[in-house]
């Protein structure tokens, strides 16, 4: 499904949609008041009231809610209003215009999405930025919802190549044994057991003289757990384990569409954590790109390994900002639930800026501590560190501390530990793959560099 089907700059005879305020009631005729009363419309958030013309056609739709929180009103009501094209009074905020399409999203690659779109009439200057953001979210959702048989490491690379061609970016891939040649040992180790070769996909775009911004996304296209195999219940949604990669691909498309004056670098280590005679094993020791020796405690803690290689590569170019996204730990979900991104960063100013951006984007994040006192939970008796603590405590923090050891302390870095999935449908958030942290990061970067 494409986001642009939900927006037009002009249509013949659009319906009028109005965000309800108490003053509207006094301006209505007795017949109109009775019509809304019969629909039990009281103006509460998400309620819809419809007035008809003399021919029975929709004339005006009232949506309950607060004009100062119009995004909440729109996402609560847009799937309940009659099908048609609408002019909204008063004019919607940018966030509400984006939510208009996000609430109507449907994944239709394998099953037709039969619902007809409600179309929003927008002013011409608003169309490009609204489409850039909503299309990015649609792309993220589509990538995560696509199963691993159609979204393996090679298919993920094809998506990045296609986006690069549209926007004039360059893509380089290090595939299979080339990962060893170019010193990405962890990506190779994690992905070598799969039928489709592991790879590091690198996209670059923009003027080399512009500020460097690097995005890294975990691209585990399916996670069996490796030899520490997951139970079937834990494996069911593991097509979403490339959700971090989806975030950075969608964000890159958005930033390039907006022509943001940055030098953008996107790194996606793309693998399948599979099981075969060539699987990496518990107890193995990997010498990482930065020279640290890591003992494998658990093969199901593979995401941090492939991210480590990519983060070291990213820091070699000294970016101004380094953001990584990963469906990394269940512990983060225990801490903040499924709808909030857990945020870790070595930069207090960056933490505040991202938190402010998250409020504007309606994309919640919550900062968690990089508590150095837990570093000893990563100690190994045979190597510099283990990849996973044996403790059941502080799992999200120790995972972030693991990543921190592969980040240059002079680089401003933030790590988003995300769910990337809506476990049930809620207004504006259909069940399935979801953009998390991506809109926050986009708003922050456009505020800083736009």
VEXLUM-571580 format. One line per 3 residues: for each residue x, y, z of N, C-alpha, C. Coordinates in steps of 0.05 Angstrom, whole numbers, plus 5000, padded with zeros to 4 digits. Atoms other than C-alpha are relative to their C-alpha. Layout:
<pts>
X Y Z X Y Z X Y Z  ...
</pts>
This chain:
<pts>
5017 4976 5000 5000 5000 5000 5018 5025 5000  4985 4975 5002 5025 5070 4982 4986 5022 5016  5011 4978 4983 5016 5130 5028 4986 5021 4983
5010 4978 5016 5000 5176 4970 4970 4997 4992  5029 5003 5007 4930 5146 4958 4982 5014 5020  5016 4988 4979 4907 5181 5022 5000 5030 4999
4997 4971 5001 4924 5252 5000 4995 5010 4971  5003 4986 5025 4903 5299 4944 5001 5030 5006  5000 4971 4996 4912 5374 4934 4974 5012 4991
5026 4990 5007 4843 5382 4903 4982 4977 4991  5020 5019 5010 4779 5342 4890 4974 5016 4996  5026 4988 5004 4710 5359 4866 4981 4993 5023
5020 5002 4980 4658 5370 4920 5009 4982 5024  4992 5016 4976 4696 5345 4981 4981 5004 5023  5015 4997 4975 4661 5333 5047 5015 5018 5019
4987 4983 4980 4675 5379 5105 5003 4984 5026  4995 5013 4974 4706 5350 5168 5008 5022 5020  4995 4979 4980 4706 5393 5231 5006 4987 5027
4995 5008 4973 4738 5382 5298 4981 5014 5019  5023 4990 4984 4681 5390 5347 5009 5018 5023  4998 4985 4976 4678 5445 5398 4972 5006 5010
5027 4995 4990 4619 5462 5444 4985 5022 4985  5013 4978 5014 4606 5525 5403 4986 4991 4975  5013 5010 5024 4587 5482 5343 4971 4993 5006
5027 5009 4994 4526 5456 5379 4979 5022 4999  5019 4977 5000 4494 5525 5388 4995 5010 4972  5004 4990 5027 4502 5539 5314 4984 4982 4982
5015 5020 5016 4464 5478 5291 4970 5005 5003  5029 4999 4999 4391 5476 5274 4989 4977 5018  5012 5021 4983 4343 5434 5316 5002 4973 4986
4999 5025 5015 4341 5382 5261 5028 4988 5000  4972 5010 5000 4417 5377 5259 5008 4990 5028  4995 5009 4973 4421 5372 5334 4987 4973 5005
5014 5025 4996 4370 5316 5333 5015 4977 4985  4985 5020 5016 4410 5280 5278 5025 4990 5015  4976 5008 4984 4474 5281 5320 4992 4985 5025
5008 5013 4976 4436 5262 5382 4992 4971 4995  5008 5027 5008 4407 5201 5346 5024 4982 4996  4975 5015 5004 4479 5180 5331 5016 4998 5026
4987 5000 4973 4496 5189 5406 5027 5014 4999  4975 4984 5002 4549 5239 5387 5001 5021 5021  4998 4981 4979 4573 5279 5446 5026 5017 4998
4975 4984 5004 4640 5305 5420 5024 4989 5015  4977 5011 4986 4685 5258 5460 5020 4990 4979  4978 5008 5018 4752 5237 5430 4993 4974 4985
5005 5024 5016 4742 5188 5373 4972 4997 4990  5028 5002 5009 4667 5199 5365 4997 5014 4973  5006 4990 5027 4640 5213 5295 4971 5007 4998
5027 4993 5005 4577 5251 5279 4997 5010 4971  5003 4994 5028 4551 5258 5208 4974 5015 4994  5023 4986 5010 4504 5309 5177 4997 4996 4970
5005 5006 5028 4472 5297 5109 4986 5023 4987  5014 4980 5015 4447 5342 5054 4972 4990 4993  5027 5007 5006 4376 5340 5026 4997 4975 4983
5001 5024 5016 4395 5284 4979 5011 4975 5015  4990 5022 4985 4423 5241 5034 5029 4996 4999  4971 5002 5003 4496 5252 5016 5013 5013 5025
4985 4989 4977 4548 5266 5070 5006 5029 4995  4995 4972 5003 4553 5341 5080 5023 5009 5019  4980 4992 4979 4593 5351 5145 5004 4977 5019
4993 5020 4980 4629 5303 5191 5013 5014 5023  4988 4989 4976 4644 5323 5262 5016 4978 5014  4983 5019 4985 4701 5289 5299 5005 5011 5028
4996 4991 4973 4704 5292 5374 5030 5001 5007  4973 4998 4991 4768 5314 5407 5008 5029 5004  4989 4973 4994 4812 5374 5422 5016 5010 4976
4985 4989 5022 4836 5418 5366 5030 5004 5006  4972 4997 4992 4901 5427 5406 5014 4973 5001  4989 5027 5001 4911 5351 5404 4987 4986 4976
5015 5009 5023 4885 5341 5333 5009 4972 4990  4991 5027 5009 4929 5280 5318 4986 4978 5015  5014 5020 4985 4896 5241 5374 4971 4998 4990
5027 5000 5010 4827 5261 5348 4998 4986 4973  5001 5011 5027 4843 5242 5277 5006 4970 5000  4994 5029 5000 4876 5175 5291 4978 4983 5013
5021 5014 4987 4818 5156 5335 4975 4997 4983  5025 4999 5015 4765 5172 5283 5002 4995 4971  4999 5000 5029 4791 5169 5213 4991 4974 4987
5009 5026 5011 4776 5095 5202 4970 4996 5004  5029 5002 4994 4704 5108 5226 4984 5019 4984  5015 4980 5016 4685 5166 5181 4992 4987 4973
5008 5011 5026 4648 5152 5115 5023 5003 4980  4980 4999 5022 4692 5137 5055 4994 5025 4983  5003 4976 5016 4704 5200 5015 5025 5018 5002
4978 4980 4998 4749 5261 5007 4992 5023 5017  5007 4981 4979 4752 5313 5062 5018 5025 5000  4986 4975 4992 4772 5385 5074 4995 5003 5029
5002 4999 4971 4786 5394 5148 5001 5029 5009  5000 4973 4987 4769 5456 5188 5000 4996 5031  4978 4984 5010 4809 5482 5224 5022 4982 4987
4979 5016 5013 4871 5461 5184 5015 4983 5021  4987 5018 4982 4906 5402 5214 5030 5006 5003  4971 4999 4996 4976 5401 5244 5014 4980 4982
4985 5019 5016 5031 5365 5206 4997 4972 5011  5002 5027 4987 5029 5307 5256 4972 4988 4994  5027 5011 5005 4953 5299 5247 4997 4992 4970
5002 5007 5028 4960 5300 5171 5015 4974 4994  4986 5025 5003 5012 5244 5175 4984 4977 5012  5016 5021 4986 4968 5204 5224 4976 4992 4982
5023 5006 5017 4911 5209 5173 5005 4975 4984  4995 5024 5016 4945 5157 5129 5010 4977 5017  4989 5022 4984 4981 5117 5183 4978 4984 5013
5022 5015 4988 4915 5099 5216 4986 4982 4980  5014 5016 5020 4890 5071 5150 5018 4980 4987  4981 5019 5012 4952 5030 5133 4990 4972 5001
5005 5029 5000 4942 4958 5113 5022 4987 4983  4980 5015 5014 4993 4906 5091 4987 4982 4980  5015 5013 5021 4969 4881 5024 5016 4983 4981
4983 5015 5018 5027 4842 4994 4988 4972 4993  5010 5028 5004 4993 4774 5003 4969 4998 5001  5029 5000 4997 4920 4793 5017 4990 5027 4994
5009 4973 5007 4882 4850 4986 4989 5015 5024  5011 4983 4979 4868 4908 5032 4976 5014 4988  5024 4992 5015 4796 4921 5012 4988 5027 5008
5012 4975 4991 4780 4983 5052 5007 5023 4982  4995 4976 5017 4772 5045 5009 5012 5022 5017  4987 4979 4984 4815 5104 5031 4982 5024 5005
5010 4973 4994 4790 5166 5065 5022 5019 4991  4980 4983 5013 4825 5220 5026 5000 5028 5013  4997 4974 4988 4851 5284 5058 5009 5020 4979
4992 4978 5018 4854 5348 5016 5019 5018 5015  4979 4985 4986 4919 5383 5034 5009 5023 4981  4989 4979 5016 4950 5448 5011 5026 4990 4986
4977 5009 5015 5004 5439 4958 5026 5001 5016  4974 5000 4986 5062 5462 5003 5002 4979 5022  4999 5020 4978 5042 5411 5056 5004 4971 4989
5001 5027 5010 5040 5351 5009 5027 4986 5002  4974 5013 5001 5114 5336 5001 5010 4991 5027  4991 5009 4974 5133 5336 5075 4982 4979 5013
5018 5020 4989 5071 5297 5094 5005 4973 4987  4995 5025 5014 5084 5244 5041 5027 4989 5007  4974 5010 4993 5158 5240 5058 5000 4984 5026
5000 5013 4973 5144 5222 5131 4982 4976 4999  5019 5023 5000 5083 5178 5120 5010 4977 4983  4989 5021 5017 5117 5140 5063 5022 4985 5014
4979 5013 4985 5176 5127 5109 4989 4980 5020  5012 5019 4980 5131 5096 5162 4988 4976 4985  5012 5022 5015 5094 5055 5109 5022 4981 4992
4978 5017 5008 5161 5029 5084 5010 4983 5024  4991 5015 4976 5183 5009 5155 4980 4978 5006  5020 5020 4994 5117 4973 5167 5001 4977 4979
5000 5020 5021 5119 4937 5100 5025 4981 5003  4976 5016 4998 5191 4913 5110 4998 4980 5023  5002 5018 4976 5177 4885 5180 4978 4979 4996
5022 5019 5004 5111 4853 5159 5006 4978 4980  4994 5020 5021 5142 4816 5100 5015 4977 5013  4987 5023 4987 5162 4745 5121 5028 4995 4989
4972 5004 5006 5233 4721 5119 5005 4986 4974  4996 5013 5026 5223 4678 5057 5000 5020 4978  4999 4979 5020 5213 4743 5019 5016 5025 5009
4984 4977 4991 5255 4790 5062 5025 4990 5015  4975 5009 4990 5321 4755 5073 5022 5022 4996  4979 4980 5003 5389 4791 5073 5003 5010 4972
4997 4991 5028 5391 4793 4997 4977 5018 4992  5022 4983 5006 5321 4822 4992 5002 5027 5014  4996 4975 4985 5337 4874 5045 5020 5018 4985
4981 4985 5015 5397 4894 5004 4987 5012 4974  5013 4990 5025 5354 4900 4941 4983 5025 5006  5016 4977 4992 5308 4948 4978 5018 5025 5002
4982 4978 4996 5367 4992 4997 5011 5010 4973  4990 4992 5027 5393 4991 4925 4978 5015 4985  5022 4986 5014 5325 5012 4898 4996 5028 5011
5002 4973 4988 5320 5070 4947 5023 5017 4992  4976 4985 5008 5391 5091 4930 4997 5010 4971  5003 4991 5028 5374 5093 4856 4981 5023 4997
5019 4978 5000 5315 5139 4869 5013 5026 5008  4990 4976 4988 5354 5188 4910 5030 5007 4993  4973 4995 5008 5423 5184 4878 5021 4994 5021
4981 5009 4980 5458 5148 4935 5016 4977 4989  4982 5022 5007 5513 5096 4931 4997 4977 5020  5002 5024 4982 5509 5025 4959 5024 4982 4995
4978 5020 5001 5567 4978 4974 4991 4977 5018  5006 5023 4984 5558 4907 4999 5025 4983 5004  4980 5020 4993 5606 4860 5035 4986 4975 5006
5017 5023 5000 5578 4791 5024 5017 4975 5006  4987 5026 4996 5597 4722 5051 5028 5003 5011  4972 5000 4990 5672 4711 5059 5013 5027 4996
4990 4972 5002 5684 4783 5037 4999 5014 5026  5002 4989 4974 5663 4800 5107 5026 4995 5016  4975 5006 4986 5725 4766 5134 5023 5016 4988
4979 4985 5013 5769 4799 5082 5000 5029 5009  5003 4971 4993 5743 4868 5102 4997 5003 5030  4999 4999 4970 5745 4852 5178 4972 5006 5012
5026 4999 4986 5672 4842 5197 4995 4971 5010  5001 5028 4992 5681 4776 5234 4974 4991 5013  5024 5008 4985 5619 4777 5278 4976 4997 4981
5022 5003 5020 5571 4789 5220 5002 4974 4986  4996 5026 5014 5602 4730 5184 4994 4977 5018  5005 5022 4982 5600 4685 5245 4971 4995 5005
5029 5002 4994 5527 4699 5261 4985 4989 4976  5016 5007 5023 5503 4691 5190 5009 4978 4982  4988 5019 5019 5547 4638 5159 4984 4974 4998
5015 5025 5001 5500 4580 5176 4976 5000 4982  5025 4998 5016 5443 4606 5133 5005 4995 4971  4998 5005 5028 5428 4589 5061 5007 5026 4984
4994 4974 5013 5431 4664 5042 5023 5012 5015  4975 4991 4988 5499 4693 5055 4995 5026 5016  5001 4976 4985 5507 4746 5109 5013 5023 4985
4988 4977 5014 5526 4816 5087 4998 5025 5018  5002 4973 4989 5540 4887 5110 4993 5018 4976  5009 4982 5022 5501 4937 5067 5006 5028 5009
4992 4973 4994 5529 5007 5065 4989 5019 4979  5011 4980 5018 5491 5066 5035 5012 5027 5008  4990 4972 4995 5522 5136 5029 4986 5019 4981
5015 4980 5016 5488 5199 5005 5007 5028 5011  4997 4972 4992 5499 5274 5005 5028 5010 4996  4974 4986 5003 5556 5324 5001 5019 4992 5022
4980 5008 4980 5619 5299 5035 5008 5022 5018  4993 4977 4983 5629 5369 5063 4979 5006 5021  5021 4995 4981 5564 5367 5101 5004 4983 5025
4997 5015 4975 5558 5342 5173 4994 4970 4997  5004 5029 5002 5565 5266 5179 4980 4990 5020  5020 5014 4983 5505 5228 5206 4999 4971 4991
4999 5028 5006 5509 5153 5211 4977 4985 5014  5022 5016 4990 5451 5105 5221 5007 4970 4998  4994 5028 5000 5460 5032 5240 4975 4985 5009
5024 5015 4994 5404 4981 5240 5004 4970 5001  4997 5029 4998 5402 4909 5264 4982 4986 4979  5015 5013 5022 5382 4866 5204 5000 4970 5002
5003 5029 4998 5370 4796 5231 4973 4993 4988  5024 5004 5015 5320 4775 5179 4982 4977 5010  5015 5019 4984 5300 4715 5219 5019 4989 5022
4984 5008 4978 5324 4693 5287 4989 4974 5013  5007 5026 4987 5319 4619 5306 5011 4998 5028  4985 5002 4975 5363 4633 5366 5027 4986 4996
4975 5015 5004 5419 4593 5334 5000 4974 5016  4999 5025 4985 5443 4532 5372 4986 5002 5027  5017 4995 4977 5411 4563 5434 4972 5006 4990
5025 4996 5015 5346 4553 5397 4977 5010 5017  5024 4989 4986 5284 4592 5416 4978 4979 5000  5025 5017 5002 5219 4556 5434 4983 5011 4978
5016 4991 5023 5166 4560 5380 4985 5026 5006  5014 4975 4994 5128 4615 5417 5018 5024 4997  4981 4978 5003 5191 4658 5418 5009 5004 4972
4991 4998 5028 5205 4645 5345 4979 5011 4982  5022 4995 5017 5137 4661 5318 5002 5027 4986  4999 4973 5011 5148 4736 5307 5028 5008 4991
4973 4992 5004 5222 4733 5291 5006 5009 4971  4996 4985 5025 5212 4759 5220 5004 5029 5006  4997 4972 4993 5210 4826 5257 5027 5006 5012
4975 4995 4987 5281 4818 5283 5019 5017 4982  4986 4981 5016 5304 4861 5225 4987 5028 5003  5015 4975 4996 5260 4917 5253 5019 5024 5003
4982 4978 4998 5321 4960 5269 5010 5009 4972  4993 4993 5028 5344 4956 5196 4978 5014 4986  5023 4986 5013 5274 4975 5174 4999 5029 5008
5001 4972 4991 5277 5038 5217 5020 5017 4985  4980 4983 5012 5342 5063 5187 4996 5002 4970  5006 4998 5029 5321 5046 5116 4977 5021 4995
5022 4981 5003 5255 5084 5125 5010 5028 5006  4990 4973 4992 5291 5142 5160 5018 5011 4978  4983 4990 5022 5343 5146 5104 4983 5009 4977
5017 4992 5021 5288 5149 5052 4988 5027 5006  5012 4975 4991 5255 5205 5091 5020 5024 4998  4980 4979 5000 5318 5246 5100 5009 5007 4972
4992 4994 5028 5338 5239 5027 4978 5014 4985  5023 4987 5013 5268 5258 5004 4999 5030 5008  5000 4973 4990 5274 5321 5047 5025 5016 4992
4975 4988 5009 5343 5335 5017 5014 5014 5023  4987 4989 4977 5371 5346 5086 5030 5004 4995  4972 4995 5006 5441 5378 5081 5019 4985 5019
4982 5016 4984 5479 5321 5114 5015 4980 4982  4987 5023 5013 5529 5268 5093 4990 4975 5015  5014 5023 4987 5487 5206 5108 5015 4974 4994
4988 5027 5003 5517 5137 5120 4981 4981 5015  5018 5020 4989 5471 5078 5132 5014 4973 4999  4987 5026 4999 5500 5011 5155 4980 4980 5011
5019 5021 4992 5456 4949 5158 5015 4973 4998  4990 5027 5000 5488 4883 5179 4976 4981 4997  5024 5016 5006 5439 4833 5148 5007 4971 5000
4994 5029 4996 5439 4760 5169 4974 4985 5006  5019 5017 4987 5395 4702 5185 5014 4983 5021  4988 5016 4978 5412 4669 5252 4987 4972 4998
5011 5026 5006 5402 4598 5228 5017 4978 5013  4986 5023 4988 5424 4528 5249 5009 4981 4978  4989 5020 5018 5470 4483 5209 5026 4990 5011
4974 5010 4990 5536 4447 5215 5021 5023 5002  4981 4978 4999 5569 4515 5206 4992 5021 5020  5009 4981 4980 5533 4550 5263 5022 5007 5019
4982 4993 4978 5574 4589 5313 4988 4989 5026  5007 5016 4977 5572 4558 5382 5003 5015 5026  4994 4990 4973 5566 4575 5456 5028 4991 5008
4972 5006 4993 5637 4579 5482 5020 5009 4980  4981 4990 5020 5667 4603 5417 5009 5028 5008  4989 4974 4995 5711 4665 5421 5004 5014 4973
4997 4984 5024 5706 4718 5367 5018 5024 5005  4984 4976 4999 5759 4770 5355 4987 5021 4983  5017 4981 5013 5719 4832 5337 5017 5020 4983
4987 4981 5017 5735 4887 5288 5019 5019 5015  4983 4982 4984 5764 4931 5343 5020 4986 5017  4980 5015 4986 5807 4875 5370 4991 4987 5026
5010 5013 4976 5765 4856 5431 4993 4971 4995  5008 5028 5002 5756 4782 5443 4975 4995 5016  5026 5004 4988 5684 4762 5458 4994 4971 5001
5009 5027 4996 5664 4696 5487 4970 4998 4996  5029 5003 5005 5596 4671 5463 4988 4984 5023  5015 5012 4978 5553 4657 5523 4974 4988 4989
5027 5008 5010 5488 4652 5483 4998 5008 4971  5001 4994 5028 5479 4647 5408 4974 5016 4993  5024 4984 5005 5411 4681 5415 5004 5029 5007
4992 4971 4997 5447 4746 5434 5017 5008 4977  4985 4996 5025 5468 4754 5362 4999 5028 4990  5003 4973 5011 5442 4824 5347 5022 5018 5009
4979 4982 4990 5493 4859 5391 5027 4994 4986  4975 5008 5013 5549 4820 5356 5002 5014 4972  4998 4988 5027 5531 4843 5286 5000 5030 5001
4999 4970 4997 5517 4914 5310 5028 5009 5008  4973 4991 4991 5586 4916 5343 5018 5004 4976  4984 4996 5024 5621 4906 5276 4993 5026 4985
5009 4976 5014 5578 4960 5244 5006 5025 5015  4995 4976 4985 5587 5009 5301 5030 5007 4999  4971 4994 5003 5663 5003 5298 5005 5012 4973
4997 4989 5027 5660 5015 5223 4990 5029 5000  5012 4973 5000 5615 5076 5235 5018 5020 5013  4984 4981 4985 5661 5107 5286 5027 5006 4986
4975 4995 5014 5721 5101 5240 4999 5025 4983  5004 4976 5017 5691 5158 5200 4993 5025 5017  5004 4977 4982 5679 5203 5262 4975 5016 4994
5025 4984 5006 5606 5222 5250 4994 5019 5023  5010 4982 4979 5575 5280 5287 4979 4987 5017  5021 5014 4986 5516 5236 5306 4999 4972 4990
5002 5028 5007 5511 5161 5308 4975 4989 5015  5024 5011 4988 5443 5129 5319 4997 4970 4991  5006 5028 5008 5429 5054 5321 4973 4991 5011
5027 5010 4994 5363 5017 5323 5001 4970 5000  4999 5029 4999 5353 4945 5344 4977 4989 5016  5018 5016 4983 5300 4896 5368 5018 4982 5017
4977 5013 4988 5353 4877 5418 4993 4982 5024  5004 5016 4976 5325 4853 5484 4970 4999 5009  5026 5002 4987 5261 4827 5516 5000 5016 5026
4998 4985 4975 5286 4862 5579 4990 5028 4997  5009 4973 5004 5272 4929 5548 4969 5001 4999  5029 5001 5001 5200 4908 5536 4988 4997 5028
5008 5002 4972 5194 4888 5609 5001 5027 5013  4995 4974 4987 5221 4956 5629 4980 5021 4991  5016 4977 5011 5181 5003 5583 4976 4991 4984
5022 5010 5016 5130 4958 5549 5005 5000 4970  4997 5005 5029 5117 4948 5475 4997 5026 4984  5006 4977 5016 5099 5019 5455 5020 5024 5005
4980 4979 4994 5159 5059 5482 5027 4989 4992  4973 5008 5007 5229 5057 5454 5019 5006 5024  4980 4995 4980 5283 5048 5506 5024 5013 4988
4979 4984 5011 5337 5100 5494 5024 5000 5018  4974 4999 4986 5410 5095 5515 5018 5019 4985  4982 4982 5014 5461 5149 5500 5022 5009 5018
4977 4989 4985 5529 5175 5521 5001 5030 5000  5000 4971 5003 5508 5247 5509 4974 5011 5012  5023 4989 4987 5461 5284 5556 4984 5019 4983
5013 4981 5017 5446 5339 5506 4984 4985 4978  5014 5015 5020 5428 5288 5453 4975 4986 5012  5023 5012 4986 5383 5252 5503 4977 5019 5002
5021 4980 4997 5345 5316 5517 4987 5007 4973  5010 4993 5027 5339 5334 5443 4982 4978 4989  5017 5022 5010 5312 5265 5425 4974 4998 5016
5024 5001 4984 5263 5267 5483 4981 5022 4991  5017 4978 5010 5237 5335 5459 4988 4993 4973  5010 5008 5027 5231 5309 5388 4979 4979 5002
5020 5022 4998 5193 5248 5411 4973 5010 5007  5026 4989 4992 5139 5291 5442 4987 5013 4975  5011 4988 5024 5131 5330 5377 4990 4979 4980
5006 5021 5020 5129 5266 5336 4978 4981 5010  5019 5020 4990 5081 5228 5382 5012 4972 4999  4985 5025 5003 5134 5173 5382 5016 4997 5025
4988 4998 4974 5151 5160 5455 5026 4984 5003  4975 5013 4992 5221 5144 5480 5004 5006 5029  4994 4997 4972 5247 5136 5550 5029 4994 5005
4972 5004 4996 5319 5145 5570 5005 4980 5023  4991 5019 4979 5351 5087 5609 5030 5003 5004  4972 4994 4993 5418 5087 5644 5021 4981 4988
4976 5016 5007 5485 5064 5617 5016 4997 5026  4989 5002 4973 5502 5044 5689 5025 4984 5000  4974 5013 5002 5576 5028 5691 5004 4979 5021
4998 5020 4979 5567 4988 5755 4993 4972 4991  5008 5026 5010 5538 4932 5714 5020 4988 4980  4981 5010 5020 5599 4924 5669 5011 4973 5007
4989 5025 4993 5624 4866 5710 4982 4976 4994  5018 5021 5008 5563 4827 5688 5007 4989 4972  4990 5009 5027 5598 4821 5620 5028 4988 5002
4973 5011 4997 5663 4793 5649 5001 4971 4990  4995 5028 5009 5691 4729 5618 5026 4990 5013  4976 5012 4989 5743 4682 5648 5021 4993 4978
4981 5008 5021 5774 4667 5580 5003 5022 4978  4999 4979 5021 5763 4731 5538 4996 5027 5013  5003 4973 4989 5755 4806 5545 4972 5004 5011
5027 4996 4992 5680 4799 5553 4983 4977 4989  5020 5018 5012 5619 4755 5541 4980 5016 4984  5020 4986 5016 5564 4772 5492 4974 5003 5015
5025 5000 4986 5509 4760 5543 5004 4993 5029  4997 5006 4971 5505 4763 5618 4983 4976 5007  5015 5023 4990 5484 4700 5654 4978 5007 5019
5020 4991 4981 5442 4742 5701 4973 5006 4987  5027 4993 5010 5367 4752 5692 4994 5029 5004  5005 4972 4994 5374 4824 5714 5013 5019 4980
4988 4977 5015 5387 4889 5675 5008 4992 4972  4993 5009 5027 5386 4855 5607 5003 5021 4979  4999 4979 5020 5373 4917 5566 5025 5018 5006
4977 4983 4993 5427 4956 5604 5026 4986 4992  4975 5014 5006 5480 4903 5597 5004 4997 4969  4998 5000 5029 5464 4897 5522 5011 5026 4990
4990 4973 5009 5474 4972 5514 5029 5004 5009  4972 4998 4991 5538 4969 5555 5019 4984 4982  4985 5015 5019 5562 4915 5508 5006 5017 4975
4997 4984 5024 5550 4960 5448 5018 5024 5005  4983 4977 4994 5583 5019 5483 5030 4995 4997  4972 5007 5003 5649 4982 5482 5010 5001 4972
4993 5000 5028 5648 4986 5407 4995 5028 4988  5006 4973 5009 5632 5061 5403 5023 5018 5010  4980 4980 4992 5686 5115 5403 4987 5019 5020
5013 4983 4980 5671 5155 5467 4998 5029 4991  5002 4972 5010 5682 5220 5428 4977 5004 4981  5023 4998 5019 5623 5204 5382 4974 5002 5016
5026 4997 4988 5554 5227 5402 4982 4978 4990  5013 5026 5008 5516 5161 5402 4974 4996 5015  5025 5009 4987 5445 5138 5417 4992 4973 4989
5009 5027 5006 5418 5068 5418 4971 4997 5007  5029 5005 4995 5343 5052 5410 4995 4970 5001  5008 5028 4997 5321 4984 5437 4970 5000 4997
5028 4997 5008 5253 4975 5404 4986 4974 4997  5018 5023 5005 5195 4927 5397 4996 4997 4970  5004 5000 5029 5181 4946 5324 4975 4985 4992
5024 5017 5006 5113 4911 5328 4977 5009 5018  5025 4995 4985 5042 4928 5350 4987 4973 5005  5011 5027 4994 5016 4867 5387 4970 4999 4996
5029 5000 5006 4944 4889 5375 4994 5027 4986  5007 4975 5014 4909 4943 5334 4989 5020 5020  5010 4978 4985 4899 5010 5367 4997 5024 4980
5003 4978 5019 4879 5077 5335 5027 5010 4990  4975 4991 5012 4934 5097 5287 5022 4980 4999  4979 5021 4999 4973 5033 5300 4989 4973 4995
5011 5026 5007 4948 4972 5263 5019 4978 5010  4983 5023 4991 4973 4904 5289 5021 4994 4978  4978 5007 5018 5040 4886 5258 5023 5019 5003
4976 4984 5000 5105 4920 5241 4995 5029 5005  5004 4972 4992 5115 4990 5269 5026 5015 5000  4978 4982 4997 5161 5049 5264 5002 5009 5029
4996 4992 4972 5190 5062 5333 5027 5014 5002  4975 4984 4998 5242 5116 5347 5007 5014 4974  4993 4990 5027 5246 5130 5272 4990 5029 4997
5011 4973 5003 5200 5191 5273 5013 5019 5019  4985 4984 4981 5234 5217 5335 5027 5008 4989  4974 4994 5011 5302 5212 5302 4998 5019 4976
5004 4982 5023 5276 5244 5238 4995 5028 5008  5006 4973 4991 5247 5303 5274 5024 5014 5012  4975 4989 4988 5311 5312 5314 5020 5009 4979
4980 4993 5020 5356 5310 5253 4992 5023 4983  5009 4978 5017 5313 5357 5213 5000 5026 5016  4998 4977 4983 5310 5405 5272 5029 5010 5002
4972 4993 4997 5386 5403 5279 5013 5009 4974  4986 4994 5025 5406 5405 5206 4982 5013 4978  5018 4990 5021 5344 5429 5168 5002 5029 4995
</pts>
